[in-house]
Amino acid sequence: MPEKDPSSSSNATPSTAKIEGVIIMLTVLIRIGKYLPWIVLAFAAVSMILAVLCFIWWNNMLGGIINLVLAIAGFFFFSQLFKRRKIHRYNYGYRRRDLPRDAETIDESKVRAEAR
């Protein structure tokens, strides 16, 4: 039985196809994550509209209560997502109390000059 060469090009094609599939899947997930608060808000608004329709138009008390609970939970989740995004927006900047990154190189050069 002949053995396959591991460096053959027939094995490279499926692995690149798998990598491309993973890249596409990650791109879709990043887009969903980027717009997640607005998606949650849309579902909460639709659930609130369904709750109002169940109470007023269709006279269905159980459906209205379930949709109302889902809408309240959706609005609460949206507020948490929005607050979390607002908090993390400002964590990456330079702060005054932090030392400058080039301060260590300046101190080292002074020490080297004094050691000579």
N, C-alpha and C positions, 0 to 999 in steps of 0.2 A: 504494500500500500504506500503510495508516494506521499511524502510529508509536504505540507505547504510552507513556503518561505514566509517568515513573519514580516519581512520588509517589502512584500509585494504590494503593488498599488491597488489590488482588489480589496485589501483590508483598509486602506486609507479612505476610500470613498464612503463607506458607511460611517466611519468615525467622524468625518467632516460633516456628513448629513446630520448625525446626532448632535454635534456641536452647534450647527446652524439652528436645529430645532430648539435646543436649550436657549440659545441667544434670543430667538423669537419669543419663546415662552417668557423669558425674563423681561423682555421689552414690554410685553402685554401686562405683566404683573406690575412693573414700574408705573405704567400709565394708569392702571387701576388704583394703585396706591397714591398716585399724585392727585387724582380726582375723587378719592374715597369720601372725604367729608361732604362733597356736593352730591355724590350718589346716595349717601345715607340721608341727606336732607330731602332729596327727591322722593325716596321711598317713604320717609316719614310724612311728607306732605300728601302723597297719594293715600297713605293709610288714614290720615286725618279726613281727607275728602270722603273716603269710603265710610268712615265712622259717621260723618254727618249724613251721608245718604242713607245709611242703615237706620239711623235714628229717625230721620224726618220722612224720607221718601218710601222706604221699603218696610217700615215698622218692624224691624228685626232688632230686638234689644240685645241678644247675645252677640250677634255679629258686630253691632256698634260698640259694645264694651270691649270685645277682643281687638278690634281695629283701633279703638281709642288708647288702649294700653300699649299696643305696638307703636302708635304714633308718638306717645309720650316718651317711650323708651328710645325711639329713633331721634327725637329732638334732644334728649339728654345725651345720647351717644355723640350726636353732632357737636354739641357744645363741648364735650370732653375732647373730641378730635381737634376742634378748632383752637381750643385753649392750649393743647399740647403742641400744635404746630406753631402757635405764636410764641410759646416759651422757647422752643428749640431754634427759632429763627435767629436769636441774638447771642447764642452761646459760642460762636466761632470767631468773634472779633478779638482784637488786641485790647488788653486792659492796662490801665496805668500801673496798677500794683504788681503786674508781672514784669520780670526783668526783660530787657531787650535781648534778643537772641545773640547779638554780636558782643554783648558785654563780657562774655566768657573769653572771647578771643582777645579783647583789649587787656583784660587782667593777665592773661597768659603772656602776652607780649611784654608787659611791664615786669613780670616776674623774671622772664628770660633776660631782659636787659639788666636788671639788678643783679642777677646771678653771675653775669660776666664780670 
